[in-house]
Amino acid sequence: MAFALASRKALTVVAKASKKGTVKASKPAKTSSGTEFYGPNRAKWLGPWSEGSTPAYLTGEFPGDYGWDTAGLSADPETFRRYRALELIHARWALLGALGIVTPELLKDSFPIKEPVWFKAGAQIFSDGGLDYLGNPNLVHAQSIIATLAIQVILMGAIEGYRVNGGPAGEGLDPLYPGEAFDPLGLADDPDTFAELKVKEIKNGRLAMFSNFGFFVQAIVTGKGPIQNLSDHLADPGKNNAFAYATKFTPGL
């Protein structure tokens, strides 16, 4: 995602001077359905029954704020800032991860993918021939799990250290929405569009994190990938469902 204006500017009413010198206020950022996602009149987690249930410190300033914080995790501004950054970064990784998990299974009938199931694909590194990325030994060949883990720790540690200490955004740019070179398509050029895209990003990111958790549980319980699980369920919903698998773990009398 890109950054054009500070988050506060994206949600507050911006005064614009017209040609005649009068002042006109822009409308709060809305989605195409007309729902507001910023400010006191934004959509909240309990809908019309949210009165009195929203903490005072959740003002609707940031994207994805539906006024829900029963544990009080965001009461401290500095803690809220840190959690917000962590959630957004994890959401972006989850979006990439979910795409990477389902794509090989979807393409297995069209492309020669040796192992399309995500958790089985990584296990190939323990085989005698090792792991060939994209099925081609001439691209990236991984033979040692120790070496692979060491390289990942070093690279990711260096990248995270670089990001925490300023990163590639440079001075004067938001580390979460840097914009400029990180927005080659100009998606953040319009403030209202940018405010809406930030909401869509965090909502889809939260769904992706929940989906990844579901993929993990499915892999443990069924030993299959998510696409195969979906196909099995559609073929026989009465037999292939969560309840049917849950009963297999019920202790016998």
Beta strands, then each sheet from edge to edge (+ up, - down):
strand 1: 15-17
strand 2: 23-25
strand 3: 131-132
strand 4: 141-142
sheet 1: 1+ 2-
sheet 2: 3+ 4-
end
